[in-house]
Amino acid sequence: MSITLWSATRKLRRYSELLLSCRVPDVGRRYSDGVRIRLHALRLCSFALLCFFHNIHANEIILKSGKVIEADQFSIQDDRLVVRSSIGGGAAEVPYPLNLVKRIRFSLTASEAELLESGGAKRLPELRELWNKRLPYLSMPESDSGWIGLRLARLLVSTQDQVNAEEALEMVKILRERDWKESRRKEAIGLRISALAASGRIDQAMQEADALESLSESDDLALAETRTRSKFIQAGVAWAQFEKLEKEWPKWQLMPEKRKQRLQYLNRALDQYLFPAIAHPELLEISAEGLVQAARIYMQLGQTERARICLNEVINHFPDPAYVSRARELINTLNQEGKTS
């Protein structure tokens, strides 16, 4: 048996065990403790360095002439980039024609870095403010506007609120049309599918996911993300069918055919939501999203321990900022319900 086939067989067996037991294994154990510790340390060091270098360097404006201007504050006014500098006890503004600006290297403040690293749904207003501040520079090479926009759009989708999903769709449209970086434009296409599903347009999301999956030029990671997004849409449809059956057939326990249907819908929803954490743990944000959705299902079914397992997996092994925040909120809900029961 080839190594590739052995790996695939091992992955399939583990995935089957998860579905049969309806439990989430310690997915993080796929990697050695040493590797995970190093990854965590690297993440912390990166954040610390980001904050440290902000204190040394301001934003850098690079002109086409090669001149580099350091600036803490600047804005676009008509066709000019106006740089504001502090001089003694006062301030001065120097305008530069936009057609003379080659690129801008942005430097995050410590508070902005912390917001992007750990901000949850409660900090949506702050993220919106930062996005609006960076939006005018979206098309300018080396700007971080698109990264901030994707971060906000993911958080909006994660709230599972239709109004927020519509906002995310508008943002994704802007990112696809104007972001200077091709990889982020491609990422925005996949995020659009999730936003469509969260806004209730399931059929359209499925159609676009199928069309995207068939593109031969998609790279492996993008294809894996697209397929996973498709599975999430299918999971949402299955869960909607589950809820519809229980509503229309309140005595489903007494009807063998309805019991079978109900179980099929439930297994299909859990199957698709848990898939990325098992098959594609490298897709950190999507894996976390699937685990949170599975936890919601378990909570609705009253299976609180299984919900906790999913939520703890998010916190311990898939620490995407948007979903770690959601996981902690749901754990707090479970704790409160446990005290009142």
C-alpha positions as CSV (number, residue, x, y, z in Angstrom):
1,M,0.0,0.0,0.0
2,S,1.4,3.4,-1.0
3,I,2.0,6.1,1.7
4,T,-0.7,8.3,0.1
5,L,-3.2,5.5,0.1
6,W,-2.3,4.5,3.6
7,S,-2.8,8.1,4.8
8,A,-6.1,8.4,3.0
9,T,-7.3,5.1,4.5
10,R,-6.2,6.1,8.0
11,K,-8.0,9.5,7.6
12,L,-11.2,7.8,6.4
13,R,-11.2,5.3,9.2
14,R,-10.7,8.1,11.8
15,Y,-13.5,10.1,10.1
16,S,-15.8,7.1,10.2
17,E,-15.2,6.5,13.9
18,L,-16.0,10.2,14.6
19,L,-19.3,10.0,12.8
20,L,-20.3,6.6,14.4
21,S,-19.6,7.8,17.9
22,C,-20.8,11.4,17.4
23,R,-17.8,12.6,19.2
24,V,-14.9,14.8,18.3
25,P,-11.5,13.3,18.8
26,D,-8.5,15.3,19.9
27,V,-7.8,16.6,16.4
28,G,-4.9,18.6,17.6
29,R,-3.0,15.3,18.4
30,R,-2.5,15.0,14.7
31,Y,0.5,17.1,15.3
32,S,3.1,16.5,18.0
33,D,2.9,18.5,21.2
34,G,6.3,20.0,20.3
35,V,5.1,21.3,16.9
36,R,1.9,22.8,18.4
37,I,3.9,24.5,21.2
38,R,6.3,25.9,18.6
39,L,3.4,27.2,16.4
40,H,1.8,28.8,19.5
41,A,5.1,30.4,20.5
42,L,5.6,31.7,16.9
43,R,2.2,33.2,16.9
44,L,2.9,35.0,20.2
45,C,6.3,36.2,19.0
46,S,4.8,37.5,15.8
47,F,2.2,39.5,17.7
48,A,4.8,40.8,20.1
49,L,7.2,41.8,17.3
50,L,4.3,43.5,15.5
51,C,3.6,45.7,18.6
52,F,7.3,46.3,19.2
53,F,8.0,47.5,15.7
54,H,5.0,49.8,15.6
55,N,6.6,51.7,18.4
56,I,9.7,52.2,16.2
57,H,8.3,52.8,12.7
58,A,5.4,54.8,11.5
59,N,3.5,54.2,8.2
60,E,5.8,54.5,5.2
61,I,4.7,56.3,2.1
62,I,6.9,55.4,-0.9
63,L,6.8,57.9,-3.8
64,K,7.6,56.9,-7.4
65,S,10.7,59.0,-7.2
66,G,12.0,56.6,-4.5
67,K,11.6,59.0,-1.6
68,V,10.2,57.4,1.6
69,I,8.1,59.5,4.0
70,E,7.2,58.3,7.5
71,A,3.8,59.5,8.6
72,D,1.5,58.8,11.6
73,Q,-1.5,60.4,10.0
74,F,-2.6,60.9,6.5
75,S,-5.8,60.9,4.4
76,I,-6.9,61.1,0.8
77,Q,-8.5,64.4,-0.2
78,D,-9.7,64.5,-3.8
79,D,-6.6,63.5,-5.9
80,R,-4.1,64.1,-3.2
81,L,-2.6,62.3,-0.2
82,V,-2.4,64.7,2.6
83,V,0.3,63.9,5.2
84,R,-0.1,65.4,8.7
85,S,3.1,65.9,10.8
86,S,3.7,67.2,14.2
87,I,6.2,70.1,14.4
88,G,7.1,71.4,17.8
89,G,3.8,72.3,19.5
90,G,1.9,72.5,16.2
91,A,1.1,70.5,13.1
92,A,1.7,70.8,9.4
93,E,-0.1,69.3,6.4
94,V,1.8,68.4,3.2
95,P,-0.2,67.3,0.1
96,Y,1.2,64.8,-2.4
97,P,-0.5,64.1,-5.8
98,L,-1.8,60.5,-5.7
99,N,-0.3,59.8,-9.1
100,L,3.1,60.3,-7.5
101,V,2.5,57.7,-4.7
102,K,3.9,54.2,-5.5
103,R,2.7,52.4,-2.4
104,I,2.1,52.7,1.3
105,R,3.4,50.3,4.0
106,F,0.9,50.4,6.9
107,S,1.9,49.9,10.5
108,L,-0.7,48.7,12.9
109,T,-1.0,50.3,16.3
110,A,-0.8,47.9,19.3
111,S,-4.5,48.3,19.9
112,E,-5.3,47.6,16.2
113,A,-3.1,44.5,16.3
114,E,-4.9,43.3,19.4
115,L,-8.3,43.9,17.8
116,L,-7.4,41.9,14.7
117,E,-5.8,39.1,16.8
118,S,-8.6,38.6,19.3
119,G,-11.6,40.8,18.5
120,G,-14.9,38.9,18.6
121,A,-18.5,39.8,17.6
122,K,-18.8,42.4,20.4
123,R,-16.0,44.4,18.8
124,L,-17.6,44.6,15.3
125,P,-18.1,48.4,15.5
126,E,-14.3,48.8,16.1
127,L,-13.5,46.5,13.2
128,R,-15.9,48.4,10.9
129,E,-14.3,51.7,11.9
130,L,-10.8,50.3,11.1
131,W,-12.0,48.9,7.8
132,N,-13.6,52.2,6.8
133,K,-10.4,54.0,7.6
134,R,-8.3,51.6,5.4
135,L,-10.8,51.2,2.6
136,P,-9.6,54.1,0.5
137,Y,-6.2,52.4,0.2
138,L,-7.6,49.0,-0.9
139,S,-6.1,49.1,-4.4
140,M,-2.8,50.5,-3.4
141,P,0.1,47.9,-3.4
142,E,1.3,46.7,0.0
143,S,-1.8,48.1,1.8
144,D,-3.3,45.8,4.5
145,S,-6.8,47.0,3.7
146,G,-7.9,43.7,2.1
147,W,-6.6,41.6,5.0
148,I,-8.6,43.7,7.4
149,G,-11.7,43.5,5.2
150,L,-11.5,39.7,5.0
151,R,-11.1,39.5,8.8
152,L,-14.3,41.6,9.3
153,A,-16.3,39.8,6.6
154,R,-15.5,36.4,8.2
155,L,-16.5,37.7,11.6
156,L,-19.8,39.0,10.1
157,V,-20.5,35.6,8.6
158,S,-19.7,33.8,11.8
159,T,-22.5,35.6,13.7
160,Q,-25.1,33.7,11.5
161,D,-27.1,36.9,11.3
162,Q,-28.8,37.7,8.0
163,V,-28.2,41.4,8.2
164,N,-24.5,40.9,9.0
165,A,-24.3,38.3,6.1
166,E,-25.7,40.9,3.7
167,E,-23.0,43.4,4.9
168,A,-20.4,40.7,4.3
169,L,-21.6,40.2,0.8
170,E,-21.2,43.9,0.0
171,M,-17.7,43.8,1.5
172,V,-16.7,40.7,-0.5
173,K,-17.9,42.4,-3.7
174,I,-15.6,45.4,-3.0
175,L,-12.7,43.1,-2.1
176,R,-13.1,41.0,-5.3
177,E,-13.2,44.2,-7.5
178,R,-10.6,46.4,-5.8
179,D,-8.1,44.5,-3.6
180,W,-4.6,44.8,-5.1
181,K,-3.6,41.3,-4.0
182,E,-4.8,38.4,-6.1
183,S,-4.8,35.7,-3.4
184,R,-7.2,37.8,-1.3
185,R,-9.5,38.3,-4.3
186,K,-9.6,34.5,-4.7
187,E,-10.3,34.1,-1.0
188,A,-13.1,36.6,-1.2
189,I,-14.8,34.4,-3.8
190,G,-14.9,31.4,-1.4
191,L,-16.1,33.7,1.5
192,R,-19.0,34.9,-0.8
193,I,-20.4,31.3,-0.8
194,S,-20.5,31.3,3.0
195,A,-22.1,34.7,3.1
196,L,-24.8,33.7,0.6
197,A,-25.6,30.6,2.8
198,A,-25.7,32.7,6.0
199,S,-28.0,35.2,4.3
200,G,-30.5,32.4,3.4
201,R,-29.7,32.0,-0.3
202,I,-28.9,28.3,-0.1
203,D,-29.6,27.4,-3.7
204,Q,-27.5,30.2,-5.1
205,A,-24.7,29.3,-2.7
206,M,-24.8,25.7,-3.9
207,Q,-24.7,26.7,-7.6
208,E,-21.8,29.0,-7.1
209,A,-19.9,26.4,-5.1
210,D,-20.4,23.8,-7.7
211,A,-19.3,26.2,-10.4
212,L,-16.2,27.2,-8.5
213,E,-15.3,23.6,-7.7
214,S,-15.2,22.7,-11.4
215,L,-12.6,25.4,-12.2
216,S,-9.4,23.5,-13.2
217,E,-7.2,26.4,-12.3
218,S,-8.1,26.3,-8.6
219,D,-5.2,25.4,-6.4
220,D,-5.4,22.5,-3.9
221,L,-6.0,24.6,-0.9
222,A,-8.6,26.8,-2.6
223,L,-10.3,23.7,-3.9
224,A,-10.4,22.1,-0.5
225,E,-11.9,25.3,1.0
226,T,-14.5,25.4,-1.8
227,R,-15.5,21.8,-1.2
228,T,-15.8,22.3,2.5
229,R,-17.9,25.4,2.0
230,S,-20.2,23.2,-0.2
231,K,-20.4,20.7,2.6
232,F,-21.4,23.4,5.1
233,I,-24.3,24.5,2.8
234,Q,-25.4,20.9,2.6
235,A,-25.2,20.7,6.3
236,G,-27.4,23.8,6.7
237,V,-30.0,22.3,4.3
238,A,-30.0,19.0,6.2
239,W,-30.5,20.8,9.6
240,A,-33.3,22.8,8.1
241,Q,-35.0,19.6,7.0
242,F,-34.4,18.1,10.4
243,E,-36.2,21.0,12.1
244,K,-39.0,21.0,9.5
245,L,-39.6,17.3,10.1
246,E,-39.8,17.8,13.9
247,K,-42.2,20.7,13.5
248,E,-44.5,19.0,11.0
249,W,-44.4,15.6,12.7
250,P,-44.4,16.2,16.4
251,K,-45.0,12.4,17.1
252,W,-42.1,11.3,14.9
253,Q,-41.0,8.9,17.7
254,L,-44.0,6.7,16.9
255,M,-43.4,6.6,13.2
256,P,-40.5,4.4,12.1
257,E,-40.1,6.1,8.7
258,K,-39.9,9.6,10.2
259,R,-37.5,8.4,12.9
260,K,-35.2,7.1,10.1
261,Q,-35.5,10.3,8.1
262,R,-34.8,12.4,11.2
263,L,-31.6,10.5,12.0
264,Q,-30.5,10.8,8.4
265,Y,-30.9,14.5,8.4
266,L,-29.1,14.8,11.7
267,N,-26.1,12.6,10.7
268,R,-25.8,14.4,7.4
269,A,-25.6,17.8,9.2
270,L,-23.0,16.6,11.7
271,D,-21.1,14.7,9.0
272,Q,-20.6,17.9,6.9
273,Y,-19.9,20.2,9.8
274,L,-17.3,18.0,11.4
275,F,-15.6,17.1,8.1
276,P,-13.0,19.9,7.9
277,A,-11.6,19.4,11.4
278,I,-10.8,15.8,10.5
279,A,-9.9,16.0,6.8
280,H,-8.5,19.6,6.5
281,P,-7.2,20.8,9.9
282,E,-5.0,23.2,8.0
283,L,-8.1,25.2,7.2
284,L,-8.2,26.7,10.7
285,E,-11.1,29.1,10.3
286,I,-13.4,26.7,8.5
287,S,-12.6,23.8,10.9
288,A,-13.5,26.1,13.8
289,E,-16.7,27.2,12.1
290,G,-17.8,23.6,11.6
291,L,-17.1,22.7,15.2
292,V,-19.1,25.7,16.5
293,Q,-22.0,24.7,14.2
294,A,-21.9,21.1,15.4
295,A,-21.8,22.3,19.0
296,R,-25.0,24.4,18.4
297,I,-26.7,21.3,17.1
298,Y,-25.7,19.3,20.2
299,M,-26.9,22.1,22.4
300,Q,-30.3,22.2,20.7
301,L,-30.5,18.4,21.3
302,G,-29.6,18.8,24.9
303,Q,-26.3,16.9,24.5
304,T,-24.2,19.4,26.4
305,E,-21.1,17.2,26.9
306,R,-20.7,16.6,23.2
307,A,-21.2,20.4,22.7
308,R,-18.4,21.1,25.2
309,I,-16.0,18.7,23.4
310,C,-16.6,20.6,20.1
311,L,-16.2,24.0,21.7
312,N,-13.0,23.0,23.6
313,E,-11.5,21.7,20.3
314,V,-12.0,25.2,18.9
315,I,-10.3,26.9,21.8
316,N,-7.5,24.5,22.1
317,H,-6.7,23.4,18.6
318,F,-8.4,25.7,16.1
319,P,-8.0,29.2,17.7
320,D,-9.4,31.3,14.9
321,P,-10.2,34.6,16.7
322,A,-13.8,35.0,15.5
323,Y,-14.8,31.4,16.5
324,V,-12.8,31.3,19.7
325,S,-14.9,34.2,20.9
326,R,-18.1,32.4,19.8
327,A,-17.0,29.2,21.5
328,R,-16.3,30.9,24.8
329,E,-19.7,32.6,24.6
330,L,-21.4,29.2,24.1
331,I,-19.5,27.6,26.9
332,N,-20.6,30.4,29.2
333,T,-24.2,29.8,28.1
334,L,-23.7,26.1,28.9
335,N,-22.3,27.0,32.4
336,Q,-25.2,29.3,33.1
337,E,-27.8,26.7,32.0
338,G,-26.0,24.1,34.2
339,K,-26.3,26.4,37.3
340,T,-30.1,26.9,36.7
341,S,-30.9,23.3,36.0
